[in-house]
Amino acid sequence: MLRILALVLAGTLLAATAPRNAAAQEARGMWIEFGLAPGWARLACDICDAGRSMGVAGHVGLGGQVSRRVRLGAELDGWTSSADGVPERIISGGVVAHWRPTPGGPLRLQGGLAYVTYRVDDNVDVVSASGIGPLLGAAVDWPVSDRLRIGPYATLVIGTIGGQVSFNGAEVQDAANLNLLHLGITATWR
């Protein structure tokens, strides 16, 4: 599963940097993005507590601009919380496409596919889960300079396809739904 995700990611990055015609080359270029936010996460399954925990979330993205409206890349999202003194974390990695309805405008929508993992460890027992699903988001970012844009963003990652839950390494359920929502500030450099 991770090999397939790595191959899709490599293909996306290669496609994003492939040569194009002269008109498209004006908009071409690499970008990197960082975001930091409060985040809410949940692991839902038949034997899980489906409450939403609040913690600290963030993301980093990297890719290439393929036109004035579209860019492709990869994104890594993370979340951590220590509610009741027990550390929990969610990490997701996936491929994304960003689309601007108006070239150079502030609104940007994103969609993609991500592999999501969850882990909680109280130094006695470990519960872990994983799944694949959509990565959706939106941002409103304004130019601060020729190369830097800053603004608010929202990202939702859902891992439900092929989801499973393990307790101390043994699979206990073959259906899980992982959710991560974060709302914060993002900075994009290109």
N, CA, C and O of each residue as an XYZ file, in Angstrom:
760
protein
N       0.823     -1.187      0.000
C       0.000      0.000      0.000
C       0.874      1.260      0.000
O       0.619      2.194     -0.760
N       1.897      1.282      0.848
C       2.774      2.440      0.895
C       3.568      2.572     -0.398
O       3.867      3.689     -0.823
N       3.917      1.446     -1.038
C       4.636      1.509     -2.310
C       3.770      2.153     -3.382
O       4.259      2.956     -4.176
N       2.486      1.804     -3.411
C       1.580      2.396     -4.395
C       1.478      3.894     -4.168
O       1.527      4.668     -5.124
N       1.337      4.318     -2.910
C       1.269      5.734     -2.585
C       2.556      6.448     -2.997
O       2.503      7.558     -3.525
N       3.705      5.824     -2.763
C       4.985      6.421     -3.150
C       5.096      6.543     -4.672
O       5.604      7.547     -5.171
N       4.630      5.539     -5.413
C       4.665      5.607     -6.875
C       3.746      6.701     -7.408
O       4.116      7.426     -8.331
N       2.548      6.824     -6.830
C       1.625      7.884     -7.253
C       2.234      9.251     -6.958
O       2.149     10.160     -7.785
N       2.843      9.401     -5.796
C       3.485     10.649     -5.423
C       4.622     10.992     -6.386
O       4.725     12.131     -6.842
N       5.472     10.019     -6.695
C       6.585     10.249     -7.619
C       6.071     10.629     -9.003
O       6.616     11.532     -9.638
N       5.042      9.957     -9.469
C       4.454     10.280    -10.769
C       3.878     11.682    -10.807
O       4.016     12.391    -11.804
N       3.234     12.079     -9.727
C       2.664     13.427     -9.654
C       3.754     14.481     -9.706
O       3.627     15.476    -10.419
N       4.821     14.268     -8.955
C       5.916     15.240     -8.959
C       6.612     15.293    -10.312
O       6.995     16.372    -10.764
N       6.782     14.141    -10.967
C       7.382     14.144    -12.304
C       6.494     14.863    -13.305
O       6.985     15.632    -14.132
N       5.198     14.621    -13.238
C       4.268     15.296    -14.148
C       4.270     16.805    -13.908
O       4.144     17.588    -14.849
N       4.412     17.202    -12.662
C       4.385     18.627    -12.335
C       5.621     19.356    -12.847
O       5.571     20.568    -13.057
N       6.728     18.646    -13.054
C       7.961     19.295    -13.496
C       8.304     18.995    -14.944
O       9.358     19.418    -15.418
N       7.435     18.267    -15.675
C       7.695     17.946    -17.080
C       7.634     19.217    -17.932
O       6.873     20.129    -17.609
N       8.434     19.300    -19.033
C       8.393     20.476    -19.912
C       7.022     20.658    -20.551
O       6.330     19.683    -20.846
N       6.629     21.931    -20.767
C       5.354     22.272    -21.384
C       5.578     23.329    -22.455
O       6.702     23.779    -22.677
N       4.497     23.715    -23.113
C       4.618     24.748    -24.144
C       4.964     26.095    -23.512
O       4.937     26.231    -22.288
N       5.289     27.088    -24.335
C       5.773     28.382    -23.836
C       4.749     29.096    -22.963
O       5.120     29.721    -21.970
N       3.453     29.015    -23.316
C       2.432     29.698    -22.520
C       2.332     29.111    -21.127
O       2.173     29.839    -20.147
N       2.427     27.780    -21.039
C       2.333     27.134    -19.727
C       3.584     27.365    -18.899
O       3.517     27.370    -17.670
N       4.738     27.557    -19.559
C       5.980     27.719    -18.807
C       5.994     29.007    -17.994
O       6.720     29.091    -17.003
N       5.206     30.020    -18.386
C       5.134     31.245    -17.593
C       4.645     30.958    -16.178
O       5.100     31.579    -15.217
N       3.709     30.007    -16.055
C       3.097     29.718    -14.758
C       3.814     28.606    -14.019
O       3.486     28.321    -12.867
N       4.786     27.972    -14.658
C       5.444     26.825    -14.065
C       6.376     27.244    -12.929
O       6.854     28.378    -12.889
N       6.623     26.325    -12.021
C       7.547     26.577    -10.931
C       7.193     25.738     -9.731
O       6.068     25.255     -9.607
N       8.143     25.567     -8.858
C       7.942     24.785     -7.643
C       7.305     25.667     -6.567
O       7.458     26.888     -6.578
N       6.600     25.036     -5.651
C       6.015     25.723     -4.510
C       6.192     24.854     -3.268
O       6.290     23.630     -3.353
N       6.230     25.505     -2.135
C       6.258     24.816     -0.839
C       5.321     25.588      0.082
O       5.249     26.816      0.032
N       4.605     24.843      0.924
C       3.595     25.458      1.779
C       3.673     24.874      3.181
O       3.918     23.681      3.363
N       3.458     25.742      4.172
C       3.418     25.341      5.571
C       2.147     25.892      6.198
O       1.728     27.004      5.878
N       1.531     25.123      7.086
C       0.354     25.595      7.796
C       0.389     25.122      9.241
O       0.916     24.051      9.539
N      -0.171     25.922     10.129
C      -0.253     25.583     11.547
C      -1.646     25.954     12.024
O      -2.179     27.007     11.674
N      -2.236     25.061     12.841
C      -3.636     25.270     13.194
C      -4.042     24.484     14.425
O      -3.377     23.517     14.798
N      -5.146     24.901     15.065
C      -5.810     23.977     15.977
C      -6.491     22.922     15.112
O      -6.939     23.212     14.002
N      -6.566     21.704     15.626
C      -7.168     20.634     14.839
C      -8.016     19.726     15.698
O      -7.810     19.614     16.907
N      -8.973     19.077     15.056
C      -9.860     18.135     15.715
C      -9.740     16.803     15.002
O      -9.772     16.749     13.772
N      -9.603     15.729     15.762
C      -9.425     14.410     15.177
C     -10.360     13.419     15.839
O     -10.809     13.606     16.970
N     -10.642     12.344     15.085
C     -11.542     11.328     15.607
C     -11.226      9.995     14.949
O     -10.949      9.926     13.751
N     -11.272      8.945     15.746
C     -11.233      7.576     15.257
C     -12.584      6.977     15.594
O     -12.929      6.841     16.767
N     -13.354      6.616     14.572
C     -14.680      6.040     14.782
C     -14.675      4.588     14.320
O     -14.309      4.284     13.185
N     -15.085      3.706     15.211
C     -15.248      2.290     14.891
C     -16.223      1.712     15.913
O     -16.638      2.412     16.837
N     -16.586      0.456     15.757
C     -17.576     -0.152     16.652
C     -17.110     -0.207     18.103
O     -17.939     -0.164     19.012
N     -15.793     -0.304     18.342
C     -15.281     -0.439     19.707
C     -14.560      0.814     20.194
O     -13.949      0.801     21.262
N     -14.628      1.912     19.408
C     -13.879      3.134     19.735
C     -14.782      4.193     20.332
O     -15.989      4.205     20.094
N     -14.184      5.085     21.111
C     -14.854      6.284     21.579
C     -14.820      7.270     20.421
O     -13.739      7.673     19.992
N     -15.963      7.661     19.914
C     -16.039      8.505     18.721
C     -15.952      9.996     19.019
O     -16.291     10.810     18.160
N     -15.508     10.373     20.210
C     -15.380     11.786     20.546
C     -14.319     12.465     19.705
O     -13.400     11.818     19.203
N     -14.448     13.762     19.556
C     -13.466     14.543     18.805
C     -12.508     15.207     19.790
O     -12.929     15.944     20.681
N     -11.225     14.939     19.619
C     -10.205     15.544     20.466
C      -9.618     16.759     19.775
O      -9.415     16.755     18.561
N      -9.346     17.804     20.554
C      -8.692     18.991     20.002
C      -7.207     18.913     20.296
O      -6.793     18.465     21.365
N      -6.416     19.353     19.339
C      -4.978     19.356     19.499
C      -4.345     20.359     18.560
O      -5.001     21.286     18.085
N      -3.075     20.168     18.297
C      -2.318     21.018     17.391
C      -2.133     20.267     16.084
O      -1.753     19.096     16.081
N      -2.403     20.947     14.970
C      -2.282     20.325     13.658
C      -1.458     21.215     12.745
O      -1.254     22.399     13.011
N      -0.995     20.619     11.676
C      -0.254     21.385     10.686
C      -0.070     20.584      9.427
O      -0.400     19.399      9.368
N       0.461     21.241      8.423
C       0.743     20.546      7.180
C       1.937     21.165      6.478
O       2.306     22.314      6.725
N       2.527     20.378      5.602
C       3.569     20.854      4.706
C       3.254     20.256      3.335
O       2.909     19.079      3.226
N       3.374     21.064      2.310
C       3.105     20.615      0.955
C       4.234     21.046      0.037
O       4.928     22.028      0.301
N       4.409     20.300     -1.044
C       5.465     20.570     -2.012
C       4.980     20.111     -3.368
O       4.370     19.049     -3.487
N       5.248     20.905     -4.394
C       4.820     20.486     -5.720
C       5.220     21.472     -6.785
O       6.128     22.284     -6.610
N       4.507     21.378     -7.910
C       4.801     22.223     -9.054
C       3.541     22.857     -9.611
O       2.450     22.293     -9.534
N       3.717     24.038    -10.170
C       2.635     24.777    -10.813
C       2.530     24.256    -12.244
O       3.530     24.254    -12.961
N       1.341     23.810    -12.682
C       1.183     23.287    -14.038
C       0.455     24.271    -14.954
O       0.532     24.142    -16.176
N      -0.244     25.243    -14.389
C      -0.876     26.309    -15.158
C      -1.130     27.473    -14.212
O      -0.785     27.404    -13.032
N      -1.732     28.544    -14.727
C      -2.009     29.693    -13.863
C      -3.055     29.370    -12.812
O      -3.139     30.059    -11.795
N      -3.858     28.329    -13.037
C      -4.926     27.977    -12.100
C      -4.668     26.688    -11.325
O      -5.268     26.483    -10.270
N      -3.797     25.820    -11.818
C      -3.653     24.480    -11.239
C      -2.211     24.217    -10.814
O      -1.258     24.564    -11.513
N      -2.084     23.592     -9.644
C      -0.787     23.082     -9.200
C      -0.993     21.700     -8.610
O      -2.047     21.409     -8.044
N       0.007     20.856     -8.741
C      -0.032     19.483     -8.240
C       1.090     19.289     -7.245
O       2.123     19.954     -7.324
N       0.888     18.373     -6.305
C       1.946     18.126     -5.343
C       1.601     17.049     -4.343
O       0.682     16.254     -4.542
N       2.349     17.041     -3.279
C       2.174     16.094     -2.177
C       2.010     16.890     -0.892
O       2.570     17.976     -0.745
N       1.230     16.335      0.041
C       0.994     17.019      1.307
C       1.116     16.035      2.452
O       0.670     14.892      2.354
N       1.717     16.482      3.527
C       1.840     15.726      4.766
C       1.103     16.520      5.842
O       1.435     17.676      6.109
N       0.092     15.885      6.461
C      -0.681     16.527      7.524
C      -0.426     15.781      8.828
O      -0.259     14.561      8.830
N      -0.398     16.508      9.922
C      -0.191     15.874     11.220
C      -1.024     16.534     12.294
O      -1.400     17.700     12.180
N      -1.308     15.774     13.340
C      -2.087     16.256     14.470
C      -1.614     15.519     15.709
O      -1.286     14.334     15.652
N      -1.580     16.230     16.833
C      -1.219     15.591     18.091
C      -2.025     16.214     19.232
O      -2.374     17.394     19.207
N      -2.304     15.381     20.225
C      -3.036     15.826     21.411
C      -2.610     14.961     22.581
O      -2.219     13.807     22.400
N      -2.683     15.510     23.767
C      -2.391     14.745     24.983
C      -3.538     14.879     25.962
O      -3.326     15.174     27.139
N      -4.747     14.663     25.483
C      -5.924     14.727     26.346
C      -5.800     13.667     27.434
O      -5.453     12.522     27.144
N      -6.076     14.028     28.659
C      -5.978     13.122     29.809
C      -4.579     12.532     29.976
O      -4.427     11.459     30.560
N      -3.558     13.222     29.468
C      -2.181     12.767     29.620
C      -1.788     11.606     28.726
O      -0.694     11.064     28.884
N      -2.635     11.207     27.796
C      -2.335     10.100     26.882
C      -2.087     10.681     25.492
O      -2.999     11.265     24.906
N      -0.871     10.534     24.948
C      -0.581     11.121     23.644
C      -1.259     10.374     22.492
O      -1.196      9.148     22.399
N      -1.905     11.145     21.625
C      -2.526     10.628     20.411
C      -1.911     11.358     19.235
O      -1.468     12.498     19.374
N      -1.880     10.698     18.051
C      -1.410     11.404     16.864
C      -2.049     10.816     15.612
O      -2.361      9.627     15.543
N      -2.229     11.671     14.644
C      -2.662     11.273     13.311
C      -1.661     11.865     12.333
O      -1.276     13.028     12.449
N      -1.246     11.059     11.375
C      -0.360     11.507     10.306
C      -0.958     11.027      8.996
O      -1.382      9.878      8.877
N      -0.987     11.923      8.009
C      -1.468     11.533      6.687
C      -0.513     12.069      5.634
O       0.087     13.132      5.796
N      -0.387     11.325      4.572
C       0.413     11.740      3.436
C      -0.361     11.441      2.171
O      -0.968     10.378      2.043
N      -0.342     12.379      1.233
C      -1.106     12.141      0.023
C      -0.724     13.047     -1.125
O       0.152     13.905     -1.013
N      -1.407     12.830     -2.227
C      -1.230     13.646     -3.423
C      -2.400     14.621     -3.498
O      -3.529     14.274     -3.152
N      -2.123     15.849     -3.953
C      -3.157     16.885     -4.004
C      -3.087     17.663     -5.313
O      -2.043     17.758     -5.958
N      -4.230     18.209     -5.672
C      -4.332     19.175     -6.761
C      -4.968     20.424     -6.179
O      -5.976     20.343     -5.477
N      -4.386     21.575     -6.467
C      -4.924     22.860     -6.020
C      -5.446     23.598     -7.246
O      -4.801     23.603     -8.294
N      -6.610     24.219     -7.115
C      -7.226     24.945     -8.223
C      -7.667     26.315     -7.760
O      -8.325     26.447     -6.728
N      -7.306     27.340     -8.524
C      -7.746     28.709     -8.266
C      -8.813     29.069     -9.300
O      -8.525     29.065    -10.497
N     -10.045     29.381     -8.867
C     -11.087     29.768     -9.821
C     -10.685     30.976    -10.670
O     -11.035     31.057    -11.847
N      -9.948     31.911    -10.067
C      -9.444     33.086    -10.770
C      -7.925     33.069    -10.691
O      -7.380     33.046     -9.587
N      -7.212     33.078    -11.829
C      -5.747     33.068    -11.780
C      -5.212     34.221    -10.925
O      -5.565     35.380    -11.141
N      -4.371     33.894     -9.970
C      -3.795     34.899     -9.086
C      -4.734     35.392     -7.997
O      -4.325     36.172     -7.137
N      -6.005     34.943     -8.021
C      -6.976     35.362     -7.015
C      -6.697     34.728     -5.664
O      -5.866     33.824     -5.570
N      -7.376     35.184     -4.612
C      -7.076     34.684     -3.272
C      -7.666     33.304     -2.952
O      -7.120     32.602     -2.101
N      -8.766     32.889     -3.606
C      -9.411     31.624     -3.267
C      -8.715     30.459     -3.954
O      -8.429     30.501     -5.151
N      -8.447     29.406     -3.161
C      -7.831     28.182     -3.677
C      -8.552     26.990     -3.074
O      -8.743     26.923     -1.859
N      -8.953     26.050     -3.920
C      -9.593     24.809     -3.481
C      -8.634     23.659     -3.718
O      -7.820     23.711     -4.640
N      -8.717     22.619     -2.898
C      -7.827     21.484     -3.089
C      -8.568     20.181     -2.902
O      -9.547     20.099     -2.160
N      -8.079     19.163     -3.591
C      -8.610     17.816     -3.459
C      -7.500     16.825     -3.714
O      -6.567     17.106     -4.467
N      -7.597     15.667     -3.089
C      -6.565     14.665     -3.278
C      -6.926     13.363     -2.586
O      -8.059     13.155     -2.151
N      -5.937     12.501     -2.499
C      -6.081     11.189     -1.885
C      -4.950     11.006     -0.877
O      -3.792     11.298     -1.176
N      -5.291     10.517      0.329
C      -4.294     10.412      1.401
C      -4.362      9.061      2.101
O      -5.415      8.427      2.165
N      -3.215      8.638      2.623
C      -3.104      7.482      3.511
C      -3.004      8.054      4.919
O      -2.133      8.882      5.186
N      -3.888      7.624      5.827
C      -4.004      8.208      7.167
C      -3.682      7.148      8.219
O      -4.154      6.015      8.124
N      -2.876      7.515      9.224
C      -2.577      6.604     10.339
C      -2.901      7.289     11.659
O      -2.804      8.510     11.782
N      -3.286      6.487     12.637
C      -3.636      6.971     13.979
C      -2.901      6.101     14.989
O      -2.704      4.906     14.771
N      -2.493      6.725     16.109
C      -1.834      5.964     17.180
C      -2.074      6.649     18.512
O      -1.931      7.866     18.637
N      -2.442      5.846     19.511
C      -2.534      6.312     20.881
C      -1.799      5.281     21.738
O      -1.986      4.075     21.579
N      -0.957      5.781     22.652
C      -0.094      4.899     23.439
C      -0.047      5.428     24.869
O       0.412      6.545     25.108
N      -0.527      4.617     25.827
C      -0.510      5.032     27.233
C       0.604      4.348     28.023
O       0.533      4.265     29.249
N       1.639      3.855     27.324
C       2.791      3.135     27.887
C       2.432      1.747     28.396
O       3.291      1.055     28.945
N       1.188      1.325     28.228
C       0.760     -0.029     28.555
C       0.151     -0.666     27.310
O       0.550     -1.752     26.891
N      -0.812      0.023     26.735
C      -1.503     -0.472     25.541
C      -1.363      0.527     24.401
O      -1.237      1.733     24.616
N      -1.388     -0.007     23.181
C      -1.299      0.814     21.973
C      -2.479      0.484     21.076
O      -2.723     -0.678     20.751
N      -3.206      1.515     20.682
C      -4.268      1.371     19.697
C      -3.799      2.110     18.450
O      -3.379      3.264     18.525
N      -3.874      1.435     17.301
C      -3.485      2.071     16.046
C      -4.530      1.768     14.995
O      -5.257      0.780     15.087
N      -4.597      2.627     13.997
C      -5.563      2.466     12.913
C      -4.994      3.120     11.664
O      -4.102      3.966     11.741
N      -5.520      2.719     10.516
C      -5.101      3.321      9.262
C      -6.212      3.193      8.238
O      -7.132      2.389      8.396
N      -6.118      3.993      7.189
C      -7.079      3.952      6.105
C      -6.704      4.930      5.013
O      -5.824      5.772      5.196
N      -7.361      4.821      3.895
C      -7.141      5.694      2.747
C      -8.429      6.453      2.483
O      -9.520      5.914      2.672
N      -8.313      7.695      2.049
C      -9.514      8.461      1.737
C      -9.203      9.825      1.183
O      -8.048     10.140      0.895
N     -10.241     10.647      1.030
C     -10.073     11.959      0.418
C      -9.388     12.967      1.340
O      -9.484     12.897      2.565
N      -8.704     13.893      0.705
C      -8.099     15.052      1.357
C      -8.719     16.265      0.669
O      -8.513     16.466     -0.528
N      -9.470     17.071      1.405
C     -10.184     18.212      0.846
C      -9.786     19.475      1.595
O      -9.458     19.421      2.780
N      -9.815     20.605      0.908
C      -9.456     21.828      1.599
C      -9.760     23.076      0.806
O     -10.125     23.021     -0.368
N      -9.600     24.197      1.472
C      -9.772     25.515      0.867
C      -8.875     26.497      1.602
O      -8.592     26.337      2.789
N      -8.439     27.508      0.881
C      -7.615     28.565      1.480
C      -7.953     29.878      0.805
O      -8.371     29.920     -0.352
N      -7.766     30.926      1.543
C      -7.831     32.273      0.997
C      -6.495     32.897      1.354
O      -6.243     33.227      2.513
N      -5.634     33.057      0.345
C      -4.304     33.599      0.625
C      -4.016     34.787     -0.280
O      -4.368     34.806     -1.460
N      -3.364     35.776      0.315
C      -3.065     37.006     -0.393
C      -1.564     37.152     -0.538
O      -0.807     36.715      0.329
N      -1.121     37.773     -1.645
C       0.323     37.966     -1.833
C       0.891     38.978     -0.838
O       0.337     40.058     -0.628
N       2.010     38.590     -0.238
C       2.752     39.480      0.648
C       3.948     40.035     -0.107
O       4.397     41.153      0.143
N       4.462     39.221     -1.051
C       5.553     39.621     -1.936
C       5.362     38.856     -3.248
O       4.363     38.156     -3.417
N       6.300     38.986     -4.162
C       6.206     38.258     -5.432
C       6.219     36.748     -5.229
O       5.671     36.012     -6.050
N       6.825     36.284     -4.168
C       6.979     34.845     -3.950
C       6.210     34.280     -2.762
O       6.133     33.059     -2.625
N       5.640     35.115     -1.898
C       5.012     34.655     -0.660
C       3.539     35.051     -0.604
O       3.173     36.195     -0.874
N       2.690     34.059     -0.240
C       1.249     34.291     -0.021
C       0.899     33.758      1.359
O       1.385     32.697      1.752
N       0.054     34.485      2.109
C      -0.335     34.095      3.468
C      -1.843     34.273      3.616
O      -2.424     35.209      3.067
N      -2.477     33.352      4.376
C      -3.894     33.483      4.646
C      -4.453     32.291      5.393
O      -3.717     31.353      5.699
N      -5.751     32.313      5.693
C      -6.381     31.212      6.425
C      -6.645     30.011      5.506
O      -6.812     30.155      4.295
N      -6.676     28.831      6.121
C      -6.962     27.611      5.373
C      -7.774     26.653      6.225
O      -7.840     26.783      7.448
N      -8.390     25.690      5.557
C      -9.095     24.590      6.218
C      -8.786     23.314      5.441
O      -8.817     23.308      4.211
N      -8.488     22.241      6.160
C      -8.212     20.950      5.531
C      -8.967     19.862      6.277
O      -8.988     19.836      7.507
N      -9.585     18.966      5.518
C     -10.261     17.795      6.064
C      -9.667     16.559      5.411
O      -9.642     16.443      4.186
N      -9.185     15.628      6.244
C      -8.640     14.359      5.763
C      -9.484     13.247      6.357
O      -9.744     13.230      7.560
N      -9.915     12.314      5.509
C     -10.747     11.199      5.953
C     -10.089      9.904      5.495
O      -9.837      9.726      4.303
N      -9.811      9.006      6.420
C      -9.251      7.699      6.084
C     -10.248      6.617      6.416
O     -10.409      6.265      7.585
N     -10.914      6.085      5.427
C     -11.949      5.092      5.690
C     -11.822      3.839      4.826
O     -12.234      2.762      5.256
N     -11.262      3.951      3.620
C     -11.140      2.807      2.725
C     -10.027      1.894      3.232
O      -8.901      2.341      3.451
N     -10.341      0.640      3.413
C      -9.352     -0.311      3.913
C      -8.971     -0.066      5.354
O      -7.934     -0.547      5.810
N      -9.791      0.675      6.079
C      -9.487      1.010      7.470
C      -9.484     -0.213      8.369
O     -10.294     -1.126      8.208
N      -8.570     -0.213      9.304
C      -8.507     -1.284     10.298
C      -8.023     -0.721     11.618
O      -7.340      0.303     11.651
N      -8.377     -1.389     12.712
C      -7.968     -0.988     14.056
C      -7.194     -2.141     14.679
O      -7.612     -3.296     14.609
N      -6.050     -1.807     15.294
C      -5.230     -2.817     15.966
C      -5.065     -2.445     17.430
O      -4.974     -1.266     17.775
N      -5.026     -3.465     18.296
C      -4.794     -3.280     19.720
C      -3.557     -4.095     20.069
O      -3.552     -5.319     19.932
N      -2.501     -3.407     20.525
C      -1.217     -4.041     20.844
C      -0.710     -4.918     19.697
O      -0.180     -6.008     19.912
N      -0.888     -4.409     18.467
C      -0.357     -5.085     17.290
C      -1.276     -6.103     16.644
O      -1.004     -6.544     15.528
N      -2.348     -6.488     17.304
C      -3.276     -7.477     16.747
C      -4.508     -6.765     16.196
O      -5.102     -5.932     16.881
N      -4.895     -7.091     14.956
C      -6.070     -6.473     14.361
C      -7.316     -6.901     15.119
O      -7.559     -8.092     15.312
N      -8.107     -5.913     15.549
C      -9.326     -6.203     16.299
C     -10.577     -5.809     15.533
O     -11.681     -6.235     15.874
N     -10.408     -5.002     14.507
C     -11.555     -4.616     13.696
C     -11.064     -4.222     12.309
O     -10.029     -3.573     12.160
N     -11.835     -4.632     11.287
C     -11.422     -4.331      9.920
C     -12.190     -3.161      9.313
O     -12.234     -3.030      8.090
N     -12.780     -2.329     10.118
C     -13.464     -1.129      9.630
C     -13.215      0.011     10.598
O     -13.483     -0.104     11.794
N     -12.701      1.110     10.074
C     -12.441      2.295     10.897
C     -12.643      3.534     10.051
O     -12.562      3.482      8.823
N     -12.904      4.632     10.702
C     -13.068      5.907     10.024
C     -12.239      6.933     10.782
O     -12.562      7.281     11.918
N     -11.171      7.418     10.156
C     -10.295      8.426     10.751
C     -10.628      9.780     10.147
O     -10.765      9.898      8.929
N     -10.758     10.795     10.977
C     -11.042     12.149     10.504
C     -10.069     13.125     11.135
O      -9.760     13.026     12.322
N      -9.588     14.068     10.338
C      -8.748     15.151     10.830
C      -9.206     16.434     10.159
O      -9.219     16.532      8.932
N      -9.581     17.412     10.963
C      -9.984     18.724     10.473
C      -9.089     19.757     11.132
O      -8.961     19.783     12.356
N      -8.465     20.614     10.321
C      -7.707     21.720     10.916
C      -7.977     23.023     10.169
O      -8.120     23.053      8.947
N      -8.041     24.108     10.963
C      -8.339     25.456     10.481
C      -7.262     26.377     11.020
O      -7.117     26.515     12.235
N      -6.505     27.008     10.135
C      -5.410     27.850     10.625
C      -4.865     28.802      9.594
O      -5.594     29.278      8.723
N      -3.582     29.081      9.692
C      -2.879     30.023      8.827
C      -1.860     29.253      7.995
O      -1.137     28.398      8.507
N      -1.816     29.574      6.694
C      -0.878     28.915      5.796
C       0.011     29.958      5.107
O      -0.407     31.095      4.886
N       1.216     29.561      4.779
C       2.147     30.396      4.034
C       2.674     29.575      2.870
O       3.134     28.449      3.055
N       2.607     30.141      1.670
C       3.078     29.459      0.460
C       4.190     30.278     -0.163
O       4.052     31.481     -0.384
N       5.291     29.607     -0.439
C       6.429     30.252     -1.104
C       6.624     29.591     -2.452
O       6.614     28.364     -2.551
N       6.801     30.387     -3.485
C       7.062     29.837     -4.819
C       8.160     30.607     -5.504
O       8.521     30.291     -6.638
